[in-house]
Amino acid sequence: MAKKGDWVRIHNIVLKAEQRTGKLPEDTKSSDLQMWTKGFLQEDSAEIGDEVTVKTACGRIEKGTLYEENPHYTHSYGEFVPEIIEIDKTLREILHGGEE
C-alpha cells in the first residue's frame, strides 16, 4: 500500500482511439493515447488500481490510476552485439596508435 508522499507512477488514457484525429497511421489511430506520469502521491494511502492524484517533480498535479510504487528506470541499450567489440578494438588501435 502506497502512502502520501510516496514516489509512484500513474496511468491515464488521454484520448480513446475513436477520439483521435484521422490524420494518423492506421496502427496509431486504432490505439488509445496513453500517459504514464511519476510523482508524489497526494492521497493518504492507495493500492495499485486506485484512482489517485500525484504532484510531479516540477509541481504539476495529475490524476490517474495508480500503476506502480517506487518506479525505477528499466531502459537498456539492447542485446549484446559482438561486432561492437571488434569496432571498439579497431577504434582504440586507430586512436591510440596501436601498440605504441
GIDABEL-V230192 format. One record per residue. SS is DSSP state (H for helix, E for strand, C for the rest). Layout:
ss: {SS & SS}
This chain:
ss: {C & E & E & C & C & C & E & E & E & E & E & E & E & E & E & C & H & H & H & C & C & C & C & C & C & H & H & H & H & C & C & C & E & E & E & E & E & E & E & E & E & C & C & C & E & E & C & C & C & C & E & E & E & E & E & C & C & C & C & C & E & E & E & E & E & E & E & E & E & C & C & C & C & C & C & C & C & C & C & C & C & H & H & H & H & H & H & H & H & H & H & H & H & H & H & H & C & C & C & C}
